[in-house]
Amino acid sequence: MSNSPTVERQLEAETRPQSAGLLATGSQLVPGLTVLWHPDVARVGERVALTALASGRAEGLSRREPAFAQPGEAVARPLADPYLSRSPIRLERGAAPGSLRLVCGETRTPLILDGVPVPEARELATAEIERGAVLLLAGRVVLLLHLLDPLSARREPAFGLVGESAAIVQLRREIERVAALPVPVLLRGATGTGKELVARALHAAGPRRAAPYLTVNMGAIPPSLAAAELFGAARGAYTGAERKREGWFRQADGGTLFLDEVGETPAEAQALLLRALESGEIQPVGSDEVRRVDVRVIAATDAELEAAVAAGRFRAPLLHRLAGYEIQVPPLARRKDDVGRLLLHFLRQELSALGQEERLAVHRPDERPWLPAAAVARLAAYDWPGNVRQLKNVARRIVVAGRDAPEVPKGDWLDRLLAASVEPPSRLPPDREAAASPPATPSSPVSAASPARVPRRAYRSTEEVSDAELLATLRAHRFRLQPTAAALGIARTSLYDRIENSPLFRKAAALSRQEIERWFEQCGGDLDRMVEALEVSKRGLQRRMKQLGLP
């Protein structure tokens, strides 16, 4: 699993495209407009580069101009909303270098810029344009005024990643660059940015795509079991080891192993992980047998591993080995022009699950959209500390709030929703706290972040959790109900009821003797693997096996 000199030279030869400057002749970046929301949601994501501004000419913004197009497409068309005036808002160079001036003039289109009405004119500084300014036109159309590359067009595969911002295009290039190379990859980025999606994309785009892809959350594994979970264990190697355990490296042999939250790897397992990366050799706990495995490791962290190395909590050689190639996954704040695309993507997912995707359609020019443009403008101006995960959560709550109404409610509900969607600050998410922390005792009070101290009113309703999210979370936690409930922020009893009353989820009580025996043989008697294959809880499977008189 070590890097070859050829691979290292190939990586060193790669260079990143550089772009800088604003309104300067020959610059790669010029001001542009991206459609964040439109009554016709098919227009979301269209954009236009305002190249005339670079040569000192003004641009108009109205019902009839300029012409917008999806990235990489040749067909362009104006906004064409009947509530926009034909008389344009003018965009021209400002007095200060790099600034822009918006002049309303004779237009009858009401303009709100970053939440503030613009009655006549407004000058934007360079920093405002670089950050991205949100324009709300006539309460109907939301645009982002920002910098973009007028020559850019998608050439890379999408890799399942939603967005066309410069940051996401660069991320796709990084994936394409390293996917086929036999090197470990370290993904860095804040929580909620989608590091696991990038890991899956690297696997799917590489030569191991037909081989196993397994995910391990290092922060969710108790330190005493980390080595056995990763490298396997012989029968009787530790208390409770009633049968031989394969371990994640052996199960991923030939494929990819994604180590999420790798900074939480216990110290005892770090030396063994380093050996596996350097030599491709693993040694199960309690066994003298050394096995060779061929596993590509992709790791992810939102922690400062260099600081952990300096503090003695993380091995420097392990960091260097994991970072055969590093990819920085951008926060949503750097992808502001993707907010509309992502919001539409998540709304479609949630509405489709309810059979209500037609709510997004507008059939007449005078029809009021189900989601007001003013709400999208508010979302576009938000900082998104929880990144894409938070936006997905907000989209779900929007669907719940407007499920039975002709349109999403107005008022300050959106501010309350955004505040409620931010994960509370904690060293570990609730499921990892439960796994890593000992039971509370009188001398060891329960942490405020522990699930045991979460007041009942803080739980989400199970109605807010889509079937897709519930199934994905169950799979991530290997169908253990308590950590699944904690990760979703719902009461455990509510989770039991949801699974019990839903025809979409299998019940262990419905498993036949033949099916259990078949999977028992295929999984070598490993109950954990059987749980993942059958997609039922371990306790329920054990109870069913006891009912049938199976060992």
N, C-alpha and C positions, 0 to 999 in steps of 0.2 A: 504493500500500500504506500510505499514511499515514492516521492517524486523523482522521475528520471531527469538527467541533465537536459535531454531534448525537450521535455515538457517545460522545465524551468526557463529555457531559452525562449520557447514559444510564448510563454506568459510575459517574459520581460520585453519581448518585442512588441507587445500590444500597447497602444497608446490611446488615451481618451481624447475625443474631439473637444477642443476648447472654443468657447464662445463668450464674447464680452462686448460691451458697448451698447449705446442707446441712441437712436436717431443719427448715427454717424454713417457717412457714405462708406460702403464696403463692409459694414458690420453684419454679422450673421443674424443678430437679433433686431427685430423692429417691433413697434407696438402692434398689437393685433386684438381682435375680438373673438371670444368663444361663446357660443350659445350654451348657457347653463340651464335654461328652462324656456319652453315655448308651448303655447296651447297644442301645437302638433308635436308630440314628444319625439317623433322621428327626427326632428330638427336638432335635438339635444346633442351637443358635441361638435356641431358644425362650427367652422371658424373662418376668419379672413385675416390676412396680413395687410396692414395699412401701410403699404410700401411708399405711397405718395408722400407721406410725412417725412420720410428720409431725405427727399429732394426739396423739402420746403413747401409743398403744396398741401392744401387742406383736404380733408375727407369728409363726406357727408354720412349721416346716420339717420335713416328714415324708413318708411314702409318699403321704399323702392331701391334703396342702396344702403350699404354695398352688398355684393353677392357673396353668400356663405356656402361652404362645401365641407363635407366630411373629409378628414385627412386622407390623402391619397386618391380622392375621387375628382374627376374632371368637371362633373356637373355642378354648377353653382347657381344659387337663386337668392333673391332678397328675402327679408323677413316676412313681408307680405301680410302682416296682421292688420286687419281693417281698423283697429283702434289706434294704430300709429299714424301720425301725420305724414302727409307727402312732403311737407316742408322739412328739411333736414336739420338735425343738430350738427353743428360744425365741430370737427376736431382739427386743431391746428397747433403749430408749435407755440410754446409758451415763451415768456420773457426770459426765464432762467434756462441755462443750458440743460438739455435733456428733459425739460418739462413739457407738458401738454396742456392745452386749454380747450375746454368744452364750452361752446357758445350756443345757447338755445335759440337766440334770434327770434324769428317769426314762427317757429314750430309750435304746434299745439300738443305735442307729445309731452306729458308730464315726466320729468326725469328726477329720479332719486339716486344719489351717489353715496354708496356706503352708509345708507340709512338716513341721509340728509337731503331734503329737497333742494334742487338747483333751479331758482327762478330765472336767472339770466345767464350767468357764466361762472365757471369754476376752473382754477388752474391746479393741475396735479404735478407735484414734484416727482423727480426721478424715482425716489424711494417708494412712493405710492404706486407707481406703475410697475416697478419690479416686484412689489408685494402682491399686486393685483387689486384693481378697484372694481367693485360690484355695481353695475348699472341696472336699475329697475325702470323699464320703459312702460308707461301707461298702465302700470299694475299688471302687465300681461307677459312681458318678455324680460328675462334676466340674462345679461351679458357680463362677461369678465373682460375688462380692459387690462391687458398684460403684455409681456414680451414673448415673442415666439420666433422661430426660425422660418422665414418664408420659403426656404428651399427644402424643408424637411418633408418627407413622405415615408410612410411605413414600408420598410423592406424586410423587417424581421417578423417571424411568426408571433402571434399574440401570446402563446404559451398559457392561455387561460387567464391572463391578467387583464382586468378591465381598465381602460384609460389610454390616452394619447398625449399626456403631458410630456414635456422634455425629460422629466425625471423617470417616468415609466418607460419611455422609449430607450433611454440609457440603460435602465435595468434589463430590458429585453436583450439589448446588445451584450450585456455582461453574461446573461444566461447562455446566449448562443455561442459566445466566445469560449466558455469553459465547460459546457455540458458534456462534450465528448472526451474531455481530457481526464485521465485517471489520477486526479488530485483531490485531496480533501478540500472542502469549501466551508468557510466560516461566514455566516450571515449575521450582520450586525444591524440593529435598528430598534427603535422604541417599540414598546408593547402595542399590539394591535395593528402593526403595519403590514402584516401578511407574510411573515417570514416562512411559514409552513407552505404557503402557496408557491413561493419561490423554490423551496426545496423539492416540492412535487414536480415543478416545471423542469428543474435540472435533471431529475430522474427520468421524466417522460421524454425529454429531448436527447438523452444520451443513449449509448449502446446497451445499457442495462434495463431498458424500458420494459422488457418482457419478464424480467426477474423480480423477486420480491422487493417491496418498498415498505419499510417498517418505521414507525415513529415511537420514540421514547421520550417522555418528559422527565428529565433528570431531577427536577425539583420535586416530583411527585413520588420518587422512590425513597423509602426509608434508608438512611445511610447503611444500616447493618445488612441490607439485602441488595445493595447496588451491584456488588461484584457478581452475585449469583444471577441477578436479573440480566446483566450484560453478557456474562461469559458462561453461564450455566453452573450447575452444581450436581455433584454425585448424590446418590441416595444416602440419607443420614448425615449429610455434610453439616447440617445445622438443625436446630429444633424446628420441627414441622416439615422437614424435607423428607416426605414419605416416599417420594419417587424421584427418579432422575429428572433433571431439568435441563433443557437444551440451551436456553439463554438467547438473547436477542441477536448477538453476532452470528451464532450458528444458524438461526432461522433466516437471517438476511444474507446468507452465503450466496455469492454470485450477484447480489443486488445492492440496494442502497439502505443505509441505516441513518435516520435523521435523529440527531440528539438535540432536542429542544432544551432551552435553559441550561446549556452546557456549563455555565458558570457555577451551577449548583451541584456539580459532580462531587461526591464526598471524597475526601483526601485519600481514603483507602483504595478507592477505585481508580484514581488518576494515574497511578503508576502502571496498573494493568491496562488501562486504556492507551497509554503511551506505547506500551509494548505491542499492543495489537496494531496500532497505526504504523509503527516502525517496521515490524517484522511480519505482520499478518498472522501472528500466532496468539492463540488464547489457551488458557488453562482453566477448566472448570473448577469451582471451589470444591475442595475435598477430594480432588483427583490428581494423580500423577501424570495423567495423559495430556500431552500438548498437541493441539489440533491447529491445522492451518486453515484459514478462511480467506475468502476474497470478497471483501466488503468495501464499498465506497462510503465514506463517512461525510455527511453534511451536518454541520453543527450550527446552532443559532443562539444568540444571546442579546439581551438588552442591557447587560451589565458592562462596566468598564473592567475588562479582564486584566489590563495592565496594572490597574490599581490593586486588583486582587493578587496579582503576582508580587507586587511590591509589599503587600501586607502578609505574604506567606500563605495565602489561602488557595492559590492556584499555581500549578507548576509552569514555569516559563517554557521548558521544552515541549510540554503538551500544547501550550498556546501556539508555539511556532509550528508544530506539526499539524494542528487543526487548521491553521491559517495558511494552507498551501495556496489558497486564493481567497481573497476577501471580497464580499459584495455588501455594499451599504444599501439597505432597503429604505427608501425615502419615506419620511413622515407625510401625512396628508397635507400639512401646511405647505409643503413644497409641490403639491399636486393640486393646487386650487382649481385649475381648469378641468380637473377630473371629477370634481364634486358632483356636477350635474349627471355625468355618465354613471358614476357609482350609485348615486341616489336612485336614478331610474332603474338600474340593474337590480338593486335590492327591493325596490317597490314592486317591480314585476315579479320577482321571486315570491314575495309575501302575498301579493294579490292573487297570483296564480294558484298558490296553495289553497286559497279560499274560493277559487273559481270566480274571481271578481276582477280579472285583468282588464276588462272592458272599461273600468272606471277611469283609466288613464286616457281613453279615447275622447276626442271632441269632434262631434259630427256636424256642427253648424258654426259659422264664424262668430255668432253672438252668444254661443253657449259658454257658461262659466266653467272653467276647469275644476276638476275635483280637488286638486292640490293648488292653492293660490300661489301665484308667482312671488308674492311678497314673503311667503314662508320660505321659499327656496332662496330668495335673496338673503334672508336672515341666516339660513344655514351656510350659504356661501361665504358670508362674512365672519363666521365662527372660527375659532382657533383649532378645534378638534384635538384636544389633548389625548383623547383615547383613539385617535387615528381612524382607520377604516373600520375597525371593529365597532367603535362607537357610532359611526355613521350607519352601519348596518342595524345596530340596536335602535337608533332613532327612526330609521325607515320602518322597522317593525312596529314601533309604537305609533307612528303616524297612521299606519294601516289599521291598527286597533282603534285609534281615536276616531277615524273616519269610516269605520266599517259599515255602520248602519245609517250614515248621514249622506245627503246629496253632495256635500263637500266637506273637506277637513275643517274643523272649527277654527274660528279666529280668536284673537285675544292674546293674553300672555301665556297661553298653554304651551307654546313652543319653548319659551325660556325655561319653564318648569321642566319640560321634557328633556331639554338639553342638560340641565343641572342634574336630573335624576339618572341620565345615561352615562355619566362619568363614573368609572370604577373608583371606589374609595381607596385612598392611598394605603398601601400595605406592603410589607416586604415580600410577601408571597400571596398569590391568589388563594381564596378560601380552600380549594381542594388540596393545594400544596401545604397549607397550614395544617390541615387535618392529618395529612400523611407524615409531615415532618415533626409535628409537635407532640409531646407526651400528653397523656390525659391530665386534666387539671386536678390539682390537689390543694388542700388548704394553704400549703406553702408555695404553690405554683399557680397563681390566679390565671384565669382564662384571659388571653389577649383580647383587646377590643376588636381586633380584626377576625377573631375566630368565629366560625359559624355558630357556636353555642351561644354567643352573645349578641347575635343579630336579632333585633326586635322583630316580632311577627310582621309589623307593618312594612318592614324593609323588603320582604319577599316579593318577587314578581308573581303575577298571575300566570298560571300555566297557559292561558290563552295567548299570552305574549310570546310564547315559545313555539316556533314553527316545528312541524314534524321533522323537517330536514335538519334543523339545528339540534333537536332532541336526539335524533338518531346519531348524528355526528358526535355529539357529546358523550352519548352512551358508548360509542365505539372507542372514543379517545380514552375513556376511563374503564375500558374493558368490561362494560356492563355492570360495574359496581354502582349501586344506586345512591349511596350516601355521598360520595365525591361528585357524582353526576349532578345531584340536586344542588350541592354547594356551588359547583361551577356555573350552573344556570341561574342561581339566585332564587330558587323556588323551594318551597317546603318539601321535605322528603315524603310526607304523607300525600301531598298533592301529586308528586311524581308517581307514587304507587298507583293512585287512582287513575292518572292519565294513561299509564301503560295498560292497566287492567281493563279499562273501558274502550281502548282504541283497537280496532281490528288491524292496524298497521304493524303492531308489534307482536312478536311471537311470545307465547307463554310456555314456560318449562313444563307445566302440567299437561300440555298438549303433545309433548314429544313421545314418539312411539319407542318401544323397546328396540326395534330393528334400527331406527335412526341413531339412537344413542350408542348402540353396540358398534355400528359402522364407524361413527366418528371417534369412538373410544379406540378402535383399532388404528384408524388413520392418524390419530394424534398421539399414539403411543401411550395412552392413558393419561396424558397431560390435561388436567381439567381446565387450566387457563386457556390452552389452545382450543379446547372444545367449546368453551364459552364464546370465544371470538368467532368460531365457525358457525355455531348454532344461534348466536346473538340472543342469548338469554342470560340472566344473572347466575352467578356461580352458586349462590345459596339455593336458588330455585332448581338448578340442575342437580345439585346434591340431594335435595329433597325428592325430586322425581326419581332419581336412581335408587334411592332407598325404598320408595314405594314399589318399584319394579323388582326389588331384590337384587340389584346389580352391585358389583363391588365398587 
